[in-house]
Amino acid sequence: MTSKNNNINKDFAFRVLPVIEKQVFRMGIAGNYGIDSSDVEWAADQGANYWVWGASFKKVTAGIKEVIRKDREKNVVALLGWGFFGWQVRQSIEKALRKLNTDYLDVFKLGWLGRTSAYSSGIIDSLLKLKQEGKIKAIGTSIHDRKRAGKLALDSELDLLMIRYNAKHTGAEEDIFPYLKTRNPCVVSYTALAWQQLINPLKNIEMPPWPNSKEEVKIPPLTPELCYRFVLSNPNVHLVLTGPKNREQLMMNFRAIQQGALTQEELDWIRQYGKLIRSKKKFDYIS
């Protein structure tokens, strides 16, 4: 699944991030769900190089420090922080620089804009100054409000948007993606599995056969690989985040990159399944 693997589709597996100007493996790692530093180092050996870090991500801190110590320019470090005032943003960034023993962060993401972070003139001025000082390369945010995200994509100081996008939640295709061309911000997607709803087996689900299947395929529910491939098959998405609980899940998720983009028929099938899941008011799981 890395550049060491000659069978990988490099156009699908890698993308150069705008502003940050580094090539990344298109599956970024969020280390707040169970993996530890040894898993981070293993993932780096496989080619992973986009790391989401926060002050509470203690189990992966040593691993990220070691990975970026070996080759800082190859790796992208994204700090997921928060702030209602400029001094809070500066404080969290400078603390992260000391904690990770690095001169700069590739991107600072204002966490959950509109909920735990504000996009005020004070915040903007602080981030622009930190960018000018070289302490961050790019300004980003995570945001649930798609309409607002579309406006920020069109006109703002933001270089990166971390958004929810998956087969169940496709609203970004109308509310965000059409507004990207003007400034070309980086798009990082998360919740590819829709909080497991796309991969857990449900009762009373009827779908047509999986496209072009020559043998019986046990779908639905979707597999994690199909969920990630659905997201990454969209050309507007630079990379997708994965938050595995352990090494086994990490290895399984990486296989999505090996398998490449989905066909249009497969995308249509998954989209239909996601719409069906979205229509459910209550989830009746198969035990």
C-alpha positions in Angstrom: 0.0 0.0 0.0 3.0 2.3 -0.1 5.3 3.5 -2.8 7.2 0.3 -2.2 4.2 -1.6 -3.6 4.4 -1.4 -7.4 0.7 -2.5 -7.7 -0.6 0.7 -6.0 -2.4 3.3 -8.0 -0.3 6.3 -7.1 -2.8 8.8 -8.5 -5.3 7.4 -6.1 -3.0 6.9 -3.1 -1.2 10.2 -3.0 -2.1 13.8 -3.3 -0.1 17.1 -2.9 -1.8 19.3 -0.3 -2.4 23.0 -1.3 -0.5 25.6 0.7 1.3 22.9 2.8 2.9 21.7 -0.5 3.7 18.2 0.7 2.7 14.9 -0.9 0.6 12.9 1.5 -0.6 9.3 1.6 -4.4 9.8 1.4 -5.2 8.1 4.7 -4.4 10.3 7.6 -4.0 8.9 11.1 -6.0 10.2 14.2 -4.4 8.7 17.3 -7.2 9.3 19.8 -9.1 6.0 19.5 -6.7 3.3 20.8 -3.6 2.9 18.7 -0.2 3.7 20.4 3.2 4.9 19.3 4.3 1.6 18.0 1.3 1.6 15.6 2.3 5.1 14.5 5.8 4.0 13.7 4.4 0.9 11.9 2.1 3.1 9.8 4.9 5.4 8.9 6.9 2.4 7.6 4.0 1.6 5.4 4.0 5.2 3.9 1.5 7.1 6.1 2.6 10.6 6.7 -0.4 12.7 7.8 -0.8 12.8 11.6 -3.6 14.4 13.6 -2.4 15.3 17.1 -4.1 17.0 20.1 -3.1 17.6 23.7 -5.0 14.5 24.8 -3.5 12.2 22.2 -0.9 11.0 24.8 -0.5 7.3 23.5 0.8 8.4 20.1 2.9 11.4 21.1 6.2 9.6 21.4 5.6 7.8 18.0 4.8 11.0 16.2 7.9 12.7 17.7 10.1 9.8 16.5 8.6 9.8 13.0 9.0 13.5 12.4 12.5 13.4 14.0 13.6 11.1 11.3 12.2 13.1 8.4 10.3 16.3 9.3 9.8 17.5 5.7 8.2 14.3 4.6 5.5 14.3 7.3 2.5 16.5 7.9 1.5 17.3 11.5 -2.0 18.7 12.1 -2.8 20.1 15.5 -6.5 19.8 16.4 -6.9 22.6 18.9 -9.5 25.2 19.9 -9.8 28.8 20.8 -12.1 31.7 21.5 -9.3 34.2 21.8 -6.0 34.7 19.9 -3.8 34.1 22.9 -5.4 30.7 23.5 -4.5 29.6 19.9 -0.9 30.9 20.3 -0.5 29.2 23.6 -1.7 25.8 22.3 0.5 26.0 19.2 3.6 26.9 21.1 3.0 24.2 23.6 2.5 21.7 20.9 5.8 22.7 19.3 7.6 22.1 22.5 5.8 18.8 23.1 6.6 17.4 19.7 10.0 18.9 19.5 9.5 20.6 16.1 10.0 24.1 14.8 6.6 24.2 13.0 3.2 22.6 12.6 2.0 22.0 9.1 -1.6 23.0 10.0 -3.5 24.2 13.0 -7.2 23.2 12.9 -9.7 25.2 14.9 -11.7 22.4 16.4 -15.4 22.2 15.8 -15.8 25.8 14.6 -18.9 27.4 16.0 -19.0 25.0 19.0 -15.6 25.0 20.7 -13.9 27.6 18.6 -14.6 31.0 17.2 -13.6 32.5 13.9 -13.1 36.1 15.1 -10.8 38.9 13.9 -8.6 38.2 17.0 -8.3 34.5 16.1 -7.6 35.3 12.5 -4.9 37.9 13.3 -3.1 35.5 15.7 -3.2 32.7 13.2 -1.9 34.9 10.3 0.9 36.1 12.6 1.8 32.6 13.6 1.9 31.7 9.9 4.1 34.7 9.2 6.5 33.6 12.0 6.7 30.1 10.4 5.2 28.3 13.4 2.4 27.0 11.2 2.2 26.5 7.5 -1.6 26.5 7.1 -4.7 27.5 8.9 -7.6 25.0 9.1 -10.7 24.1 10.9 -13.1 21.2 11.5 -16.7 22.2 11.0 -20.1 20.6 10.9 -22.0 23.5 9.5 -21.9 22.7 5.8 -23.4 26.0 4.6 -20.9 28.0 6.5 -18.1 25.8 5.4 -19.1 26.5 1.8 -18.9 30.2 2.4 -15.5 29.8 4.1 -14.2 27.7 1.2 -15.2 30.5 -1.1 -13.8 33.5 0.9 -11.7 33.2 4.1 -8.2 32.9 5.4 -8.7 29.1 5.8 -6.3 26.8 3.9 -7.9 23.6 5.0 -11.4 22.3 5.8 -11.9 19.1 7.9 -15.5 18.1 7.1 -17.9 15.2 7.6 -18.4 13.2 4.4 -19.5 9.6 3.9 -22.0 7.5 2.0 -24.7 8.5 4.5 -23.8 12.2 4.7 -23.2 13.4 1.2 -24.4 17.0 1.7 -20.9 18.4 1.1 -21.4 17.6 -2.6 -23.9 20.4 -2.8 -22.9 22.7 0.1 -19.1 22.7 0.0 -17.5 21.1 -3.0 -18.9 23.5 -5.7 -17.2 26.4 -3.8 -13.7 24.9 -3.8 -12.4 26.0 -7.2 -11.9 29.7 -6.4 -9.3 29.2 -3.7 -8.6 25.4 -3.7 -8.4 24.8 0.0 -7.4 21.4 1.2 -10.3 19.1 2.1 -9.8 16.5 4.8 -12.8 14.1 5.4 -13.6 12.2 8.5 -16.4 9.9 9.8 -16.1 7.7 6.7 -18.0 4.9 8.5 -20.7 7.2 9.8 -19.9 6.1 13.4 -20.1 2.4 12.4 -23.6 2.8 11.0 -22.5 1.9 7.5 -20.6 -1.3 8.6 -22.9 -2.7 11.2 -25.4 -5.3 10.0 -29.0 -4.2 10.2 -32.3 -6.1 10.0 -34.8 -5.6 7.1 -32.3 -4.1 4.6 -33.0 -4.9 1.0 -30.6 -3.9 -1.7 -29.9 -5.1 -5.3 -26.9 -7.4 -5.9 -23.5 -5.8 -5.7 -22.5 -4.6 -9.2 -20.8 -7.1 -11.5 -20.5 -9.7 -8.8 -19.6 -13.2 -10.1 -19.9 -14.7 -6.7 -22.1 -14.0 -3.7 -20.7 -10.9 -1.9 -21.7 -10.4 1.7 -22.9 -6.8 1.2 -24.7 -5.1 2.9 -23.5 -3.9 5.3 -20.5 -2.1 3.8 -17.0 -3.0 4.6 -14.7 -0.3 6.1 -12.6 -0.5 2.9 -15.6 0.3 0.8 -16.5 3.3 3.0 -13.0 4.7 2.7 -12.9 4.1 -1.1 -16.2 5.9 -1.5 -14.8 9.0 0.1 -11.5 8.9 -1.7 -13.1 8.3 -5.0 -14.4 11.8 -4.8 -11.8 14.1 -6.5 -12.6 17.0 -4.2 -11.3 15.1 -1.1 -7.5 15.3 -0.6 -7.4 12.7 2.2 -9.6 10.8 4.6 -8.9 10.3 8.3 -9.0 7.0 10.1 -9.2 6.5 13.8 -8.4 2.8 14.3 -8.7 1.1 17.7 -5.7 -1.2 17.1 -3.1 -2.4 14.6 -5.5 -4.9 13.0 -8.0 -2.2 12.1 -5.3 0.0 10.9 -4.0 -2.7 8.5 -7.5 -3.4 7.3 -8.2 0.3 6.6 -5.0 0.7 4.7 -6.2 -2.0 2.3 -8.7 0.5 0.9 -5.8 2.4 -0.7 -4.5 -0.8 -2.3 -7.9 -1.5 -3.9 -8.1 1.9 -5.6 -11.1 4.0 -6.8 -14.6 2.5 -7.1 -16.4 2.2 -10.4 -19.4 4.4 -11.1 -21.7 1.5 -10.6 -20.2 0.7 -7.3 -20.4 4.4 -6.2 -24.1 4.5 -7.2 -24.8 1.3 -5.2 -23.1 2.6 -2.1 -24.8 6.0 -2.5 -28.2 4.1 -2.6 -27.3 2.2 0.5 -26.2 5.3 2.4 -29.5 7.0 1.5 -31.3 4.0 2.8 -29.4 4.1 6.1 -30.0 7.9 6.4 -33.8 7.3 6.0 -33.9 5.1 9.1 -35.2 6.6 12.2 -34.1 3.7 14.4 -31.3 1.2 13.9 -32.3 -2.5 14.5 -29.0 -4.3 14.5 -28.5 -8.0 13.9 -27.0 -9.5 17.0 
